[in-house]
Amino acid sequence: MLDQQLVNALSLGCVYALFALGFTLVFGILGVINLSHGAVFMVGSYAALQAIVHLHLPLWAALVFAFIVSGVVGVIIDVLVLKPLRKRNVPHLVPMIATIGVAIIINNGAQGIFGAQNMRYPYGTISDATLSVAGLRVTTLELGIIFLSFALMAVLMVLIRKTQLGRALRAIAESPKAASLLGINVEGLFLLTSFAAAALGGVSGVMISLYSNAIFPLMGQPMLEKGIAVIILGGMGDIRGAMLGGLFLGFAEVLSVAYVGSTMRDAVAFGLLFLILLVRPQGLFGKVLERKA
C-alpha cells in the first residue's frame, strides 16, 4: 500500500516541480513574480484538449502543441506587459500586480469561450493500461508523467549549468546591465525565458488535467498557490529548490490523504512546509541576505 502511494506521490510531485520550475525561472532571470503563471497553466490544458478534439492530433502531438501555445502566450505577456514596465524601471511590486490583471483577463476569456463547466478528454485519450514495475502496479499515464517531467527538468538543468546559453542567463540573473555591457542580448533572452517558463507551465497543466481528467477556467489558481509555496520552500529563484520543493509537496499531499484524510490534505502539506520554513526561512537552497539599515 505504501509503495503504491509513493508512486502516486512521485507523479503528482513531478507535476508540481515542473510548474514551479517555470515559476522560479521567471523570478530568477526577470526578477518578477509572475502571478499569471497559473492562467498559462490553464491555457496549456485547453490547448491540448482543442488539439485532440478539433485537430485530431495524438496525445504526444497535443503536448507539443500545448508547449508551443503556452510559450507564445508567455512571450505575448512579456512583450505587452513586462517589457514596457522594465523599460520604465518600475518597482518590483508593479509587474506582480500587472500579472494579476493578466491572469484575470485570461481566466475570464477562457470562461467566456469555453464556459465554466468541467471539460474532459475524449474517451480513449487517457490510457488505463497498467504495468508491473518492481512489483508495483503503475499506469502508463503515471509512468509517462514521471518520465517526461524528469526529462524536461534534466534538459533545463543541463542548459542552465553546462551551456553558453545557461551562462548568459546566469549573468543576466546577476546583473542585466553588466550582461548587456558584455554583449549579451538581454531582451532576447528575456523573451526566451518567458517562452520556456510559460511552456513548462502549459505542459504541467496538460499533465494535471490528464491526471484528474478535468479542465476548467480556474484550475490554475490552486496550482499557483502551490507553486508560490514550492518556490519559497526551495529558495526563491533556485531551480534545484523548485524541483525538490515540488516533490516534497506532492509526497506530503498524497501521504496525508492516505493516512490522515482527504479533507486535511492541504492543512498537513502546508503545515509541514510552514514548520520547515520556521527552521530555515530562506528555503532549502536560498541564501540569507542581511537587511541594511
Backbone bond lengths (Angstrom), bond angles and torsions (degrees), N, CA, C in turn:
res aa  C-N    CA-C-N  psi(-1)  N-CA   C-N-CA  omega(-1)  CA-C   N-CA-C  phi
1 M - - - 1.459 - - 1.530 110.80 -
2 L 1.339 116.48 -46.97 1.453 120.79 -179.71 1.525 110.81 -63.12
3 D 1.335 115.83 -42.95 1.459 119.60 179.96 1.524 111.13 -59.02
4 Q 1.322 117.19 -41.60 1.461 121.11 -179.93 1.523 111.25 -66.25
5 Q 1.326 116.14 -39.16 1.457 119.60 177.47 1.522 111.72 -65.12
6 L 1.325 116.96 -34.15 1.463 120.60 178.36 1.524 111.45 -65.98
7 V 1.332 116.79 -34.92 1.471 120.39 176.56 1.526 109.72 -66.17
8 N 1.340 116.45 -45.21 1.464 120.50 177.71 1.525 110.90 -60.38
9 A 1.329 115.54 -41.87 1.465 120.33 -179.23 1.524 110.84 -65.42
10 L 1.326 117.00 -38.43 1.461 120.71 -179.51 1.515 111.14 -64.92
11 S 1.329 117.62 -43.35 1.461 120.36 -179.58 1.528 111.02 -66.19
12 L 1.339 117.74 -42.18 1.459 120.45 178.64 1.524 110.99 -68.48
13 G 1.319 116.82 -40.99 1.462 120.78 178.91 1.519 112.41 -63.59
14 C 1.321 117.14 -33.16 1.469 121.15 177.47 1.532 110.78 -64.46
15 V 1.330 116.44 -39.64 1.472 119.96 177.77 1.521 110.20 -65.03
16 Y 1.330 117.51 -45.04 1.459 121.12 178.14 1.528 110.70 -60.54
17 A 1.332 116.49 -42.41 1.456 120.14 -178.89 1.519 111.38 -64.68
18 L 1.336 116.79 -40.73 1.463 120.68 -179.80 1.523 110.51 -65.57
19 F 1.323 117.07 -42.18 1.465 120.77 176.81 1.521 110.50 -61.94
20 A 1.332 116.57 -46.39 1.464 120.83 -178.04 1.529 111.47 -66.98
21 L 1.322 118.06 -28.50 1.465 120.57 178.08 1.523 110.80 -61.34
22 G 1.337 116.05 -46.39 1.452 119.16 177.39 1.516 111.44 -62.55
23 F 1.314 115.84 -40.31 1.460 122.01 -179.89 1.534 110.72 -61.03
24 T 1.323 115.05 -50.14 1.469 119.38 -175.68 1.520 112.07 -74.17
25 L 1.333 117.68 -24.48 1.465 121.02 177.51 1.523 110.30 -64.61
26 V 1.329 116.45 -44.62 1.465 120.41 178.32 1.518 110.40 -64.50
27 F 1.324 117.17 -42.12 1.464 119.23 -179.60 1.527 110.85 -67.15
28 G 1.333 116.82 -42.07 1.454 120.02 -176.78 1.518 113.38 -67.35
29 I 1.346 117.86 -36.89 1.463 121.29 -176.14 1.529 111.60 -94.52
30 L 1.338 116.93 -48.08 1.460 120.54 -176.30 1.527 112.87 -90.01
31 G 1.320 116.63 -16.54 1.456 119.74 -178.06 1.511 113.43 71.84
32 V 1.341 116.92 27.61 1.464 122.04 -176.11 1.528 109.52 -123.73
33 I 1.324 116.72 133.53 1.465 120.90 169.60 1.524 106.65 -86.58
34 N 1.322 115.90 101.71 1.466 121.70 -172.59 1.525 110.12 -86.06
35 L 1.320 116.57 98.00 1.458 120.83 -177.56 1.525 113.08 -82.07
36 S 1.330 117.41 5.69 1.467 120.68 171.06 1.526 111.30 -93.10
37 H 1.332 116.72 2.49 1.470 120.50 -176.84 1.528 111.31 -63.72
38 G 1.332 116.91 -34.27 1.467 119.93 177.12 1.516 111.58 -65.74
39 A 1.330 117.78 -36.01 1.466 120.93 178.04 1.525 110.51 -68.62
40 V 1.336 117.65 -37.44 1.464 121.22 177.01 1.528 109.74 -65.90
41 F 1.324 116.73 -37.18 1.463 122.77 174.11 1.531 110.12 -54.60
42 M 1.329 115.94 -44.40 1.463 121.42 178.64 1.533 111.19 -67.12
43 V 1.328 116.92 -40.19 1.471 121.45 179.70 1.529 110.40 -58.60
44 G 1.321 116.96 -40.47 1.462 120.17 178.46 1.512 112.57 -59.81
45 S 1.333 116.67 -40.61 1.466 121.04 179.45 1.523 111.35 -63.94
46 Y 1.333 116.14 -47.29 1.465 119.83 179.40 1.531 111.48 -66.24
47 A 1.323 117.45 -36.13 1.464 120.32 179.28 1.525 110.75 -62.90
48 A 1.350 116.80 -43.84 1.462 120.13 178.70 1.528 110.89 -64.42
49 L 1.343 116.51 -41.50 1.466 120.05 179.79 1.526 110.97 -62.13
50 Q 1.329 117.08 -45.08 1.460 120.22 -179.39 1.525 111.05 -66.72
51 A 1.315 117.22 -35.40 1.466 120.56 177.96 1.523 111.39 -63.77
52 I 1.324 116.37 -36.86 1.465 120.73 -179.83 1.530 111.07 -76.21
53 V 1.337 116.48 -44.09 1.469 120.67 -174.14 1.526 111.88 -76.27
54 H 1.323 117.46 -46.23 1.465 120.79 -171.40 1.537 113.26 -99.93
55 L 1.335 116.98 -34.23 1.468 119.35 178.98 1.525 112.15 -94.53
56 H 1.333 116.01 -7.77 1.472 122.59 177.61 1.533 111.95 56.73
57 L 1.320 115.41 40.11 1.464 120.62 178.81 1.520 110.12 -86.81
58 P 1.328 117.89 148.81 1.472 119.62 172.31 1.527 109.72 -67.81
59 L 1.320 115.78 168.21 1.457 120.34 -173.51 1.527 112.06 -60.83
60 W 1.328 117.61 -42.25 1.466 119.11 -178.22 1.529 111.22 -63.56
61 A 1.334 117.15 -38.02 1.458 120.90 178.11 1.530 110.84 -70.46
62 A 1.328 116.55 -35.12 1.462 120.45 176.46 1.528 110.66 -64.45
63 L 1.334 117.06 -35.52 1.464 121.02 175.81 1.525 110.84 -62.99
64 V 1.326 116.40 -44.07 1.462 120.78 178.05 1.527 110.12 -63.33
65 F 1.335 116.14 -42.32 1.460 121.41 178.78 1.529 110.37 -60.75
66 A 1.332 116.86 -44.98 1.467 121.09 179.23 1.521 110.43 -64.56
67 F 1.332 117.08 -38.36 1.467 122.26 177.76 1.526 110.28 -58.00
68 I 1.340 115.87 -47.21 1.465 120.68 -177.62 1.522 111.29 -70.02
69 V 1.335 116.83 -47.26 1.463 120.57 -178.66 1.530 110.78 -60.07
70 S 1.320 117.20 -46.04 1.464 120.64 -179.97 1.522 110.70 -63.61
71 G 1.335 116.51 -41.29 1.456 120.07 178.14 1.517 112.10 -61.54
72 V 1.329 116.76 -41.62 1.465 120.91 178.40 1.528 110.63 -64.15
73 V 1.330 116.61 -40.41 1.469 120.02 176.75 1.532 110.00 -60.75
74 G 1.326 116.40 -41.16 1.468 119.80 177.35 1.517 112.25 -61.39
75 V 1.334 116.90 -40.43 1.469 121.08 178.28 1.530 110.47 -65.56
76 I 1.335 116.63 -42.21 1.469 120.76 178.83 1.530 110.48 -60.57
77 I 1.330 116.30 -42.76 1.468 120.01 178.21 1.521 110.41 -61.76
78 D 1.325 116.55 -41.57 1.454 119.83 -179.77 1.527 111.06 -65.33
79 V 1.334 116.74 -46.34 1.472 120.91 -176.33 1.526 111.61 -66.73
80 L 1.331 116.86 -43.98 1.462 120.28 -173.76 1.525 113.52 -85.05
81 V 1.335 117.59 -26.09 1.463 119.72 -173.17 1.532 112.48 -118.47
82 L 1.319 117.23 -56.51 1.462 119.89 -171.19 1.530 113.20 -75.60
83 K 1.335 117.46 -40.09 1.463 120.01 -178.03 1.528 112.47 -62.90
84 P 1.352 119.43 -47.59 1.481 118.58 176.86 1.528 112.50 -58.67
85 L 1.334 117.37 -36.01 1.456 119.97 179.19 1.521 111.11 -70.79
86 R 1.350 117.22 -35.70 1.468 120.19 176.22 1.525 111.07 -61.85
87 K 1.322 115.60 -42.97 1.462 119.74 -178.31 1.527 111.86 -63.21
88 R 1.325 115.97 -30.38 1.469 119.92 -179.98 1.528 111.55 -87.44
89 N 1.345 116.14 -3.02 1.463 121.89 176.90 1.532 111.69 53.95
90 V 1.337 114.97 48.69 1.465 120.10 -177.83 1.523 110.35 -78.06
91 P 1.322 119.10 160.96 1.475 121.24 175.90 1.531 111.44 -60.15
92 H 1.338 116.42 157.20 1.467 121.54 -174.89 1.521 112.81 -61.67
93 L 1.311 117.06 -26.48 1.462 119.58 -177.75 1.527 112.20 -68.71
94 V 1.337 117.07 -28.53 1.462 120.59 -176.07 1.537 112.22 -65.49
95 P 1.357 120.00 -49.13 1.474 118.76 177.18 1.523 112.85 -60.93
96 M 1.330 117.02 -35.16 1.466 119.49 179.67 1.523 110.26 -63.03
97 I 1.339 116.57 -44.55 1.464 120.25 178.78 1.526 110.52 -65.75
98 A 1.344 116.27 -38.12 1.466 120.29 179.47 1.526 111.20 -62.38
99 T 1.339 116.89 -38.50 1.469 119.33 -179.34 1.523 111.81 -70.95
100 I 1.340 117.27 -23.94 1.465 119.13 172.41 1.521 109.45 -62.94
101 G 1.335 116.39 -44.30 1.463 120.23 177.18 1.508 112.24 -62.37
102 V 1.337 117.03 -39.75 1.466 120.94 177.93 1.520 110.34 -61.65
103 A 1.331 116.43 -43.14 1.472 120.65 179.69 1.524 110.90 -61.50
104 I 1.327 117.21 -41.65 1.469 120.61 179.43 1.527 110.55 -63.43
105 I 1.333 116.23 -42.22 1.474 120.36 179.10 1.528 110.69 -62.27
106 I 1.327 116.99 -46.28 1.470 120.87 -178.16 1.529 110.45 -65.31
107 N 1.333 116.54 -45.04 1.467 120.05 -179.18 1.527 111.70 -62.90
108 N 1.333 115.69 -44.71 1.458 119.13 179.22 1.527 111.41 -67.03
109 G 1.334 116.70 -36.18 1.456 120.15 176.66 1.515 112.01 -62.56
110 A 1.337 116.10 -43.52 1.463 120.46 178.53 1.528 110.77 -64.70
111 Q 1.331 115.55 -39.44 1.464 118.50 179.34 1.523 110.97 -66.92
112 G 1.346 117.47 -36.98 1.453 120.29 177.77 1.511 113.28 -67.85
113 I 1.334 117.09 -33.69 1.467 121.38 -177.84 1.526 111.85 -82.42
114 F 1.347 115.59 -46.70 1.462 119.53 -171.74 1.531 113.78 -104.75
115 G 1.333 117.58 -11.05 1.446 119.72 -176.17 1.524 111.07 87.42
116 A 1.326 115.79 169.20 1.463 120.76 -176.31 1.528 113.01 -89.60
117 Q 1.326 117.78 -9.32 1.459 119.85 -175.59 1.529 111.80 -75.60
118 N 1.330 114.27 157.98 1.458 120.31 175.84 1.524 110.56 -66.65
119 M 1.319 116.26 139.39 1.457 121.83 173.65 1.526 108.41 -117.00
120 R 1.327 115.86 151.20 1.458 120.69 -177.23 1.519 110.05 -128.22
121 Y 1.318 114.76 157.13 1.455 119.61 175.98 1.528 109.96 -71.72
122 P 1.331 117.44 149.21 1.471 120.03 179.07 1.522 110.98 -58.31
123 Y 1.317 114.43 151.21 1.466 119.73 179.98 1.530 110.05 -58.16
124 G 1.299 116.67 133.13 1.460 122.10 179.21 1.511 113.48 97.55
125 T 1.345 117.63 -12.34 1.472 119.75 178.42 1.517 110.68 -66.92
126 I 1.329 115.49 -43.60 1.464 121.17 -178.18 1.522 108.50 -97.32
127 S 1.301 116.10 115.88 1.461 120.39 -179.42 1.526 110.27 -73.96
128 D 1.348 115.60 137.48 1.462 119.88 176.62 1.527 111.27 -103.33
129 A 1.324 115.91 15.67 1.467 120.04 178.87 1.518 110.00 -68.35
130 T 1.311 116.33 146.07 1.463 121.44 179.94 1.518 110.06 -122.34
131 L 1.314 114.81 151.26 1.460 121.93 177.79 1.522 108.18 -122.88
132 S 1.308 115.36 153.56 1.464 120.80 176.63 1.523 108.15 -103.18
133 V 1.332 115.65 113.44 1.462 121.54 -179.19 1.525 108.11 -121.83
134 A 1.328 116.63 112.27 1.467 122.50 -179.43 1.526 111.42 53.63
135 G 1.326 115.60 38.59 1.448 120.42 178.98 1.508 115.24 84.26
136 L 1.342 117.16 0.27 1.461 121.21 179.52 1.512 110.39 -101.69
137 R 1.324 116.23 146.17 1.458 121.47 175.77 1.530 108.12 -93.35
138 V 1.325 116.12 110.50 1.458 121.32 -176.97 1.521 108.35 -119.80
139 T 1.338 116.79 128.69 1.456 119.22 177.49 1.530 109.31 -74.05
140 T 1.318 115.35 154.47 1.470 119.51 178.06 1.531 110.95 -62.99
141 L 1.339 116.88 -30.06 1.463 120.14 177.52 1.529 110.09 -65.14
142 E 1.335 117.65 -48.11 1.466 120.67 179.06 1.517 110.83 -61.09
143 L 1.330 115.92 -41.78 1.463 119.92 179.59 1.523 110.92 -64.17
144 G 1.330 116.19 -41.24 1.459 120.70 178.79 1.519 111.85 -64.96
145 I 1.342 117.36 -42.01 1.463 121.45 178.74 1.525 110.50 -61.55
146 I 1.332 116.43 -46.50 1.468 120.65 -178.90 1.529 110.53 -63.60
147 F 1.332 116.59 -46.18 1.471 120.15 -177.56 1.525 111.04 -64.64
148 L 1.332 117.30 -48.64 1.465 120.26 -177.00 1.520 111.15 -65.53
149 S 1.327 117.20 -39.60 1.467 120.22 -179.78 1.521 110.77 -63.33
150 F 1.320 116.68 -48.55 1.460 118.98 -179.57 1.528 111.48 -66.32
151 A 1.329 116.91 -34.31 1.464 120.06 178.35 1.528 110.41 -64.57
152 L 1.325 117.37 -46.40 1.467 120.91 -179.95 1.528 111.00 -66.22
153 M 1.326 116.97 -39.72 1.460 119.95 178.41 1.529 111.10 -65.52
154 A 1.345 116.87 -39.82 1.458 120.47 179.31 1.528 110.99 -66.06
155 V 1.334 116.91 -42.15 1.466 120.54 178.38 1.522 110.50 -60.96
156 L 1.331 116.31 -43.84 1.462 120.07 -179.82 1.525 111.33 -64.30
157 M 1.321 117.31 -41.97 1.462 120.64 179.66 1.521 111.23 -63.64
158 V 1.330 116.80 -41.90 1.472 120.33 179.00 1.526 110.28 -64.76
159 L 1.330 116.56 -43.76 1.468 120.16 179.62 1.524 111.39 -60.63
160 I 1.328 116.65 -43.34 1.465 120.39 -177.11 1.523 111.78 -72.11
161 R 1.338 117.66 -38.37 1.461 121.37 -171.77 1.521 114.42 -93.39
162 K 1.335 117.84 -27.12 1.466 119.00 -167.15 1.532 114.67 -119.46
163 T 1.309 119.71 -3.19 1.466 120.20 -173.76 1.526 111.14 -117.64
164 Q 1.336 114.42 163.30 1.458 120.39 176.84 1.532 110.80 -62.29
165 L 1.338 115.63 -38.17 1.457 120.13 176.81 1.521 110.89 -59.44
166 G 1.313 116.24 -43.94 1.459 120.49 179.62 1.524 111.93 -63.63
167 R 1.326 116.67 -39.60 1.462 119.40 177.82 1.528 111.00 -64.29
168 A 1.336 115.85 -38.19 1.462 119.60 177.55 1.526 110.62 -64.82
169 L 1.328 117.04 -41.73 1.467 120.74 178.72 1.525 111.35 -64.49
170 R 1.326 116.80 -39.49 1.468 119.69 178.05 1.521 111.07 -66.87
171 A 1.326 115.81 -34.88 1.470 119.19 176.83 1.519 111.15 -64.89
172 I 1.337 116.35 -41.77 1.464 120.61 178.16 1.523 110.54 -64.24
173 A 1.333 115.95 -39.03 1.463 119.52 179.14 1.527 111.15 -61.70
174 E 1.328 116.68 -34.72 1.462 120.52 178.64 1.527 111.73 -73.81
175 S 1.357 115.93 -47.71 1.457 120.00 -178.67 1.522 109.83 -162.84
176 P 1.334 118.53 104.18 1.470 120.27 178.10 1.522 113.18 -58.17
177 K 1.339 116.95 -36.68 1.463 120.23 -178.47 1.531 110.78 -66.44
178 A 1.332 116.64 -45.01 1.466 119.99 178.47 1.529 110.81 -65.42
179 A 1.342 116.93 -38.63 1.467 120.40 178.65 1.523 110.51 -63.25
180 S 1.323 116.31 -39.17 1.471 119.98 178.52 1.524 111.00 -64.39
181 L 1.324 117.40 -39.13 1.463 121.42 178.30 1.523 111.84 -65.48
182 L 1.316 117.08 -25.63 1.467 121.76 178.18 1.526 112.26 -83.63
183 G 1.325 117.35 0.46 1.459 121.44 177.46 1.515 114.58 92.69
184 I 1.326 117.45 10.55 1.467 120.91 179.14 1.524 109.41 -79.84
185 N 1.326 116.63 135.46 1.462 121.96 177.97 1.529 108.38 -76.76
186 V 1.326 116.19 87.09 1.457 121.52 -172.77 1.524 111.39 -63.74
187 E 1.326 117.82 -48.63 1.461 120.43 -177.60 1.526 111.52 -64.53
188 G 1.323 116.60 -38.31 1.463 120.02 177.47 1.515 111.78 -61.99
189 L 1.326 116.71 -40.60 1.463 120.23 179.46 1.527 111.52 -75.13
190 F 1.315 117.18 -28.12 1.462 119.06 171.92 1.535 110.26 -61.10
191 L 1.339 116.11 -44.20 1.466 120.19 178.75 1.527 110.79 -64.13
192 L 1.333 116.21 -42.05 1.465 119.84 178.90 1.523 111.11 -62.67
193 T 1.324 116.19 -41.32 1.465 120.38 177.96 1.522 111.20 -62.51
194 S 1.337 116.08 -43.65 1.466 120.14 179.10 1.522 110.81 -62.28
195 F 1.347 116.55 -40.13 1.468 120.11 178.72 1.528 110.27 -64.11
196 A 1.339 116.48 -49.89 1.468 120.18 -176.03 1.520 111.41 -63.70
197 A 1.332 117.11 -43.12 1.468 120.41 -178.72 1.523 111.24 -64.02
198 A 1.335 116.31 -45.71 1.463 119.92 179.53 1.524 111.45 -66.50
199 A 1.329 117.15 -38.24 1.462 120.81 179.04 1.525 111.31 -63.14
200 L 1.346 116.84 -41.67 1.464 120.09 176.43 1.529 110.89 -63.79
201 G 1.333 116.04 -39.92 1.461 119.37 176.96 1.517 111.85 -63.18
202 G 1.348 116.83 -41.59 1.458 120.48 178.61 1.516 112.86 -63.62
203 V 1.340 116.80 -42.13 1.466 120.38 178.40 1.522 110.98 -64.19
204 S 1.337 116.96 -40.76 1.469 118.87 177.68 1.527 110.55 -64.51
205 G 1.344 117.04 -31.77 1.462 120.33 175.33 1.514 112.05 -64.21
206 V 1.324 116.32 -41.08 1.469 120.02 177.44 1.526 109.87 -63.22
207 M 1.326 116.24 -42.64 1.460 120.08 -177.62 1.522 111.73 -63.29
208 I 1.347 116.64 -45.05 1.464 118.17 -177.83 1.518 110.63 -70.67
209 S 1.332 117.67 -31.31 1.469 119.17 178.01 1.522 110.84 -72.69
210 L 1.327 117.66 -32.44 1.461 120.70 173.16 1.528 110.37 -67.80
211 Y 1.322 115.50 -39.41 1.466 121.62 -177.80 1.533 110.76 -64.26
212 S 1.345 116.45 -41.65 1.472 120.89 -178.11 1.521 112.88 -100.67
213 N 1.350 116.53 -12.48 1.468 123.67 -175.28 1.529 111.14 50.96
214 A 1.322 115.11 49.78 1.470 121.63 177.88 1.518 108.83 -149.33
215 I 1.337 116.40 131.78 1.464 122.66 178.23 1.519 107.71 -131.66
216 F 1.334 116.59 128.62 1.468 120.69 177.38 1.530 108.10 -152.03
217 P 1.341 118.63 159.07 1.457 121.39 -170.41 1.523 115.96 -59.57
218 L 1.321 118.33 -32.51 1.465 120.77 -176.23 1.528 112.83 -98.94
219 M 1.317 117.44 18.87 1.461 119.96 -177.58 1.521 113.00 -67.47
220 G 1.325 117.55 -19.50 1.454 120.23 -178.29 1.510 114.14 -80.79
221 Q 1.332 118.27 -17.05 1.469 120.08 -175.48 1.525 113.08 -65.28
222 P 1.335 119.31 -51.74 1.474 117.15 177.71 1.522 112.46 -64.02
223 M 1.341 117.61 -31.92 1.457 119.90 177.35 1.532 110.78 -67.36
224 L 1.323 116.99 -36.07 1.458 120.81 177.47 1.525 110.77 -61.42
225 E 1.321 116.21 -43.88 1.461 119.93 179.12 1.531 110.91 -61.86
226 K 1.324 115.89 -40.69 1.459 119.15 179.16 1.521 110.94 -70.51
227 G 1.329 116.92 -35.84 1.456 120.24 177.80 1.515 111.97 -62.82
228 I 1.342 116.94 -41.58 1.462 120.67 176.92 1.522 110.31 -62.17
229 A 1.340 115.78 -43.45 1.465 119.69 178.79 1.524 111.18 -61.71
230 V 1.319 116.63 -40.15 1.469 121.07 -178.00 1.519 111.44 -65.60
231 I 1.336 117.88 -45.89 1.469 118.61 -177.17 1.524 111.32 -71.57
232 I 1.338 118.18 -27.90 1.457 119.92 174.17 1.525 109.76 -69.95
233 L 1.333 116.26 -41.81 1.459 120.61 178.37 1.515 111.31 -62.86
234 G 1.339 116.48 -44.66 1.455 119.74 -176.81 1.513 113.90 -76.45
235 G 1.327 116.97 -23.03 1.465 120.54 -174.66 1.516 108.22 112.93
236 M 1.311 117.00 120.88 1.460 121.68 -173.56 1.523 111.21 -56.67
237 G 1.337 115.68 123.24 1.456 120.58 175.69 1.516 115.16 84.38
238 D 1.326 119.28 2.37 1.466 121.72 -177.91 1.524 110.46 -100.46
239 I 1.331 116.72 122.90 1.466 121.62 -176.37 1.524 111.71 -67.64
240 R 1.330 116.31 -42.39 1.476 119.51 178.60 1.527 110.45 -60.10
241 G 1.328 115.61 -41.49 1.454 119.76 -179.95 1.516 112.55 -64.45
242 A 1.347 116.51 -37.81 1.464 120.07 178.15 1.522 110.64 -62.96
243 M 1.319 117.01 -40.94 1.457 120.95 179.51 1.531 111.24 -64.43
244 L 1.326 115.90 -51.22 1.465 119.31 -177.44 1.528 111.54 -68.97
245 G 1.333 116.37 -37.37 1.460 119.78 178.51 1.516 112.13 -63.70
246 G 1.335 117.07 -40.94 1.460 120.96 177.54 1.515 111.77 -63.33
247 L 1.323 116.47 -43.10 1.461 119.91 178.54 1.532 110.78 -65.28
248 F 1.328 116.02 -40.02 1.472 119.58 178.79 1.526 110.87 -60.33
249 L 1.337 116.37 -46.14 1.463 119.75 -178.13 1.524 111.25 -64.96
250 G 1.337 116.92 -39.82 1.459 120.24 177.87 1.520 111.84 -61.42
251 F 1.324 117.03 -45.76 1.459 120.76 179.67 1.529 110.65 -65.63
252 A 1.332 116.82 -41.78 1.463 119.99 -178.85 1.522 110.70 -62.70
253 E 1.330 117.40 -41.61 1.466 120.56 -178.81 1.523 111.77 -66.82
254 V 1.327 116.66 -50.14 1.470 120.14 -175.09 1.520 110.62 -65.44
255 L 1.320 118.20 -43.61 1.463 120.44 -178.11 1.527 111.14 -69.55
256 S 1.336 116.95 -32.82 1.464 118.05 176.77 1.527 111.65 -68.87
257 V 1.340 117.15 -35.28 1.468 120.44 175.59 1.523 110.29 -64.42
258 A 1.342 115.97 -42.07 1.467 120.61 -176.11 1.525 112.59 -70.67
259 Y 1.336 117.75 -36.29 1.454 119.39 -169.67 1.537 114.17 -118.12
260 V 1.338 117.21 -8.59 1.464 119.43 178.05 1.524 110.54 -118.44
261 G 1.327 116.55 -50.28 1.466 120.78 -178.98 1.515 109.89 144.64
262 S 1.333 116.08 146.92 1.460 120.26 -175.47 1.524 112.17 -65.67
263 T 1.334 117.32 -30.08 1.463 119.45 -178.85 1.535 112.07 -70.09
264 M 1.340 116.13 -19.25 1.464 120.22 -178.80 1.524 111.94 -102.01
265 R 1.329 117.67 9.59 1.469 120.67 -173.64 1.525 111.98 -56.62
266 D 1.316 116.83 -56.72 1.460 120.24 -177.00 1.520 111.80 -68.08
267 A 1.330 116.77 -35.80 1.466 120.10 -179.45 1.523 111.03 -63.06
268 V 1.327 116.84 -44.40 1.465 120.51 179.76 1.522 110.84 -67.88
269 A 1.342 116.83 -47.13 1.461 121.03 -176.62 1.526 111.25 -61.92
270 F 1.332 116.63 -48.87 1.467 119.78 -178.30 1.524 111.61 -75.28
271 G 1.326 116.91 -25.94 1.459 119.26 174.63 1.523 111.35 -66.03
272 L 1.341 116.83 -42.89 1.463 120.30 176.30 1.522 110.71 -63.51
273 L 1.323 116.22 -40.82 1.462 120.58 178.41 1.528 110.55 -60.98
274 F 1.332 115.93 -42.33 1.455 120.85 179.69 1.532 110.98 -62.61
275 L 1.326 116.37 -41.24 1.467 119.73 179.89 1.524 111.02 -64.78
276 I 1.337 117.07 -39.52 1.464 120.21 178.75 1.520 110.51 -63.63
277 L 1.330 116.74 -41.05 1.467 120.32 -178.74 1.528 111.65 -70.40
278 L 1.334 117.55 -25.01 1.460 119.33 174.20 1.525 110.42 -65.81
279 V 1.332 115.92 -36.14 1.460 120.75 179.59 1.527 110.96 -79.45
280 R 1.349 116.25 -39.83 1.465 120.74 -177.68 1.528 108.71 -133.91
281 P 1.331 117.96 83.73 1.476 121.22 -173.74 1.521 114.26 -61.51
282 Q 1.329 117.84 -27.29 1.466 120.26 -178.77 1.520 113.04 -80.22
283 G 1.331 118.19 -0.25 1.455 120.97 -178.50 1.521 111.55 89.10
284 L 1.332 114.92 175.69 1.463 119.69 -174.67 1.518 112.99 -62.33
285 F 1.344 117.01 -42.37 1.458 120.66 -176.75 1.526 112.58 -119.67
286 G 1.327 117.01 11.09 1.460 119.94 -179.76 1.516 111.39 -75.88
287 K 1.311 115.31 161.19 1.456 122.10 178.55 1.523 109.45 -107.04
288 V 1.302 115.71 144.75 1.452 120.77 177.52 1.522 108.66 -80.32
289 L 1.315 116.15 124.28 1.464 121.51 177.95 1.522 109.32 -109.98
290 E 1.306 114.89 129.00 1.460 119.19 178.64 1.510 109.73 -82.23
291 R 1.298 115.54 133.16 1.455 120.50 179.81 1.536 109.38 -82.91
292 K 1.311 115.33 127.15 1.469 119.47 -179.93 1.522 110.61 -81.65
293 A 1.298 115.40 140.30 1.469 120.71 179.82 1.528 111.00 -71.15
